[in-house]
Each structure stands twice: as structure tokens, then as C-alpha cells.
Amino acid sequence: MEKDLTYAAIDIGSNAVRLLIGDVIERDDHPVIKKTSLVRVPIRLGEDVFDGGRISGAKRDYLIKSLKAFRLLGEVYGVRYLRCCATSAVREASNRDEVITRVEMESGVHIEVINGRTEADLICSTFWTQDLLKDRDYLYIDVGGGSTELTWLEKGHRVKSASFKIGTVRTLKGKVKDSEWDDMRAFLQDLREEHGHLMAIGTGGNINRIFKENGNRFGEPLRASDIQAQRDRIASYSFEDRVKHLRLRPDRADVIIPAADIFMRILRKAEIDEVFVPKVGLADGIVYDLYMKQYGAKRYPRNEPVTA
């Protein structure tokens, strides 16, 4: 019987909700995820949660409509396996249980609220789908709307990770505590002292856009100085001109600056000069994890998912 290698992943983030429908292509050395459809809806749940602590009725209704549409689109593509994960905004919402119950009932989509460690593990599992040197060690940096996940990988396997309440939407709302930066600095200092020179992989929509704005070729690392230069260039435009002239989406035009600032603070503290940007994220990790749990353990025994 022919394998069904089409999967769907929904990422309910603090800035946007994403659907990825992907086909897994089995290669000799590692699987590759081919993105069949990628849909992004800028609901920005973090705007409610980081300000008022709860998800509003309006945002809840937008979420219901989005997940219902995503489920139907998955059916059109013949998807049999779908996983929906919610991250920091839903994790921290005081009314998350009632919102999830209502959304699941009306959309028909089960929502799994994942912690920071699981989120980091899913993102880092995409390492096995990329054409990166597998015998090297990397610091995975994922900057989202509500949190930043840092993971130290040795030959593709997680050794150390931490999730910090430092994100782009949270920064815009002025809700990042100094203690979070202190904890992040301590984490990076320990890595630096133990391992010396570090190599980094950056994920998230904002670093992907900065990579594109800088004109890098696929597989070419992004220098820290380039991130700073693009940050300053974009910041020189007004919000309206970022949308009009740089063609940034409105929900990208404001968060891209704090994202660049977060990346730069991490790179400076860790003394990292270059970042590889493979253009993957949580949704890719969910697809990879679904595939590995179904077929991959036998096909790629060394590429086991790092999720617990």
C-alpha cells in the first residue's frame, strides 16, 4: 500500500495563526518537507493576553472561523493527519480553558496547548530536514510573538533548552520583564563558557524577512552586521511606508524591528557573527514530528524526533 505522506499543521501563535499542508519526500539521507499550502491569518492573540490577560470574544470568534476554514482546506487536500498546537498567548490566557472548549466545539479542531520546551523541540526537529552539516553543534534561536526559544543542539539532538517570555508582540506591549533578559543572558553565558565559539540557526517569520531583504542566497548565512543594517534601514521608514514601499504585511511591519533587536541582543551576548536561516518554523516541526511518529523511526532511526 502506498504511504500517505501529506500532513497538516496548525500553529496558533501570539502574532498569527498558520496552516501548513506539507508533503514529506523521503530521501536517502533525510526527509524533506515540500510545502503544498501555507496560510497565515494575523489574529494576534498576544495583543489581548499580554495587555489584559485573557482572549477577547472577538479574537476567539476569529480563531473559530480560521480553524474551521483550515480544517475544510485540509479535507480538500486529502489530509488524514492534522495536529494543532497553541503557544505562549493561549498558554497564558486566564480564560484559555473556556476559549479552547468553545473553539474546539465550533471548529471541529482539537487544540493542544504546548509548553516552551515542546515548542522548542518541535522547531529544532526541522534540523533533520535541512541541508546543514549534521556533525556540527548549533544554537537554535526562534523568536516569536510571545516567547523566544533557545536550544543547544549537538549533532542534531537537544542537550539544553530554555523558553523566555521575550517576544515581538510582548515587546510592543512593554511587557518584557528585566528578569527574563537576565535569565537569557545567564543561559547564553553558560553556553559560551562551555563551548567557546557558537554557530546559530535562526527561525521565525521576521528573521526570514530580514534574510530576504538582505538578498542572501539560500544556504548563505546572515551576518549579524547585516541584521543590524536591515533593522536600521527598515526602521527609517514609517509604518505606512513599510507597508507601501517595502511591501511588508501590516502585522509584520511593526514586529520586525523588535524581532531584529531580540536577535541582535542574543548574538552579541553569545558573540555569534553569523546565523543560518533555513526558513522553517513550528508548523514544519509539527509536520516532521507527525511523519516520524508514523514512519520515520524505521526509515531514519538516527533522526528521531526530540519531542518528549
N, C-alpha and C positions, 0 to 999 in steps of 0.2 A: 504494500500500500504506500502511496506517495505521501510524504510528510506534509503537514500543513505548517508552513514556516512564516505565516503572516500574523503579526501580533499588534495589539493596540495598547498604548499607554496614555494615561491622563495624569497630568501634573497640575495640582491645584496649588499654585504658588501665591506669594504675597502681592505680587505685581500683576500677574496674569495667570490664566488657566490655559493649558496647552493640551492638544491631542496630537499624538504621533502614531501613525499607522506605518509599520515598517516590515519589510521582508528581510529575513535572515538568510544570507548567502553563505553557504559552507565552503570555505577554502581549506587548503591543505594545512596551513599553519594556524589560522584563526578565523572565526566567523566575522562577517561584515554586515552591518545593518544598512539596507537601502531604504531611504525614506520615501514611502509612497505618497503620503499626505501629511502635512503639518499645518495645523490650525491653531491660532492663538487669539484669545479673547481677553482684552485688558480690563478685567473686572476690578483689580486692585483691592483685594480684601484687606490688605495691610493698612489701608487708609482708615478703615473703620476700627480695626483691632488695636493698632498702635496708638490711636488717639483716644478711643472710648472704651476699649477692652472687649467689645462684642461686635458681631457681624449684624449689620442692619437688615431689615426686611427687604429693602430694595436690592442689596447685593446678594442676599440669599436667593431672591427670585431670578436674578441674572444667572446665578450659578445653576439653578434648576434648568433654565432654558438651555444653557450651554451644554450641560451634561446630557440632557435629553437629545440635543442635536448630535453630540459626539457619539452617543450610543447608536443612533439611527445611521450615522455615516459609517460606523464600524460594521453594521449589518449589511450595508450596500457593498462594502469591500469584502464581505465574507469572513470577517474576523471571528474566530472562535475563542480566542483567549485575550481578555482585557483586564488590566489592573489599573486602579485609580488611587493615587497617593496624594494626600494633603500634607503640607509642610507648616512652617512656623506660624503663619497667621491663624490657621484653623487650630493648630496646637494650643495657641494662647488665648483663643476666644472663650470668654466666660460662658457663652451660650452655645458652645460647639455641639454638645450632645443633641439639643433640640433642633439645631440647624441641620446637622447630619441626618437625623431621623426624617425630617421633612424633605430634604433634598433627595435622599435615597428613595423615599416612598414615591415621589412625583417624577423622578428621572429614571428610575429603574437601574441606577448605577450604584454599586457598593463603594463606599469611601473608606479607605484605610489611612488613618492618621499615623504617620511615621515619625519617629524621633530623629534627632540630629545625626546620630550615629548611623542609623539605617539609611538616611538620606545620603550621607557621605559615602557609604559603602556602595550604594546603587550607582552613584555618579562615577565613582572610581572604577567600578567593574567595567566601564566602557574602555578602560585601558587595553583590554584584550581584543577589542575590535579595531584598534588603531595601528597604523604602521609606525609605531615607536619602538625603539630598542628595548627589548624585553628584559635584558640583563642589567639594566640601569635602575637607579633609585630616583624617585621623583616626589616632590611636594605637590599634591593636588590642591588647587585653590578654586573654590566655587563660591562666587559672590552672588547672592540672591537678593530678593526684596526685603526679606526679614532676617536672614541669617547668612553667615559665612561659614563654610565647612572647610577645614584644613585637614588633610590626610597625608601621612607619610607612607609611601609605598616602597617596598623593597622587592624588586623583581616581580612586580605585579600584585603583591599581597600586602594588605594593610598591616602595619606594625603599630601605628599610633595615629589617633584622630581626635578631633575636638570640634564642637559646634559652638559658634559665638553669636550672640544676639546683636550682630552688626550687619546691617543690610541697607540697600539703597532707599527703600521707602521709609524704613525706620529712621534713617539719617535725615531725610527730608522733613520728617515729623519732629526731629530733635529729640528722639527717644533712645539714643545710644548712650549707655552709661560708661563713664570713665573706667569702671572696674572691668568691663568687657575688653576694652583695649589693653588694660594691664594684664589680663589673663592671656590674651592673644600674644602680647609681647613676650611673656614668660614661656609660652609654648614654642614660639619661634627661636627664642634664645637657646632653649634646651636643645632643639634640633641642630642649630648652628654649632653649638659647642661639641655636640656628639659626632656630627657627620662632616663638619667643615663646609666646603663648597656645596651648594644645593642646586638642583635642577628643578624647574617648575613647569606644571601644566595648568593652564587657566581655562575655566569653563564658565558658561553663563552668557546670556544674550548680549550683555554690554561689552564684554571683552571681545566677543565675536564681531561686534560692530566696529570697535576700535581697530581690530585686525583688518577689517575690510577698508576702513577709512585710510589706514596707513598704506594700503596697496601691497601687502605682503603676498607672496605666492604660497600656495598650500604646502604645508610642511616646513615652511621657513619660520624660525622663532621670531617672536615680537620682542624687541629690546625695551627695557624699562624707560629709556630716554624717549623712545617712540610713543609709548603710552602717555608720558608726560606731555610731549609735544602735541599729540592729538587731543588730549584733555584740554590743554590751553587754547588750541585752535577752536574747538567746539564751544568752549566757554565764552569765547569772544563774540559769539553770535547771541542774539536774543532768543528766547524760547520760540517766538514766532518764526524767526529766520532759520532756526534749526529744523523746524518742520518744513518750511517753504523752500529753502535753498539747499540744505543738507539732506532733505527728504527723510528725516527721522520721524518715526511714528510719535504722536503726542505723548504716549506713555513711555517712550524711550528717551525723548528729548530732555526730560528733567532728571531722570535717574542715571543717565550715562556719566554725568560729572561725579556724583558721589561714588559710583562704581569705580571709576578711574582712581579716585582718591584712596579708596579702600585698597585697591590693588597696589598702588604706589607705597602706601604705608607698610604693607606686608613685605613687598620686595626690598624696601630699604632696610627694614629690621632684619630680614633674613639675608641681606647682602646678595640678592639674586639679580643678575643682569639681564637674563633672557627668559621668556615664557613661551612654551609651545601651546598653540591654541587649536585643538582638534575639532572645534565646533560641535560639541556634544553636550548633553545635559542630563538631567534626571530622567526625562522621558526615554532617552536612549538606554539608560541603565536599566529601566524597568523592562523594556523590550528584551534586552540581553538576558536579564535575570529570568524572564518567562521562558525563553528559549533554552537556557542552560538547565533549568529545572526539569524541562521536558525531554530534551535530547542531548544536551551538551556534556553532561558528566561522562558519558561513554565516548562521545566524539572528540572532546577536548578535555581530557582528565586533568590537565595542568592548568586549565583556565577556569577553575571552579569559581562561582560567584562568591564574593567576600561577605555577602549578607549573612546575618546570623539566623 
